[in-house]
């Protein structure tokens, strides 16, 4: 059984997305079980996004590499558009060389 926003709001629960996370404050004051929240978060967030019509992105992955003509080093963050199912990304300039020796490699 899927829990909808109407069900939660109908019982008097407070539902919001705060700082990128689903937050549910039950009217009863009881804590929501983590297993239940993990199972229902995605459909509830999808329902909120569809109802409000906002553009929302979910982080999916990252990669590093050397980009462009000059092979500049950088970091790519990949996202998923929650409504359009597109895969937008952003690339940041980043120095990928080690600044100090570690157990994984030398400077």
Secondary structure as GFF3:
##gff-version 3
##sequence-region A 1 107
A	DSSP	alpha_helix	5	10	.	.	.	ID=ss1
A	DSSP	beta_strand	14	18	.	.	.	ID=ss2
A	DSSP	beta_strand	21	25	.	.	.	ID=ss3
A	DSSP	alpha_helix	34	52	.	.	.	ID=ss4
A	DSSP	beta_strand	57	67	.	.	.	ID=ss5
A	DSSP	beta_strand	72	81	.	.	.	ID=ss6
A	DSSP	beta_strand	89	93	.	.	.	ID=ss7
###
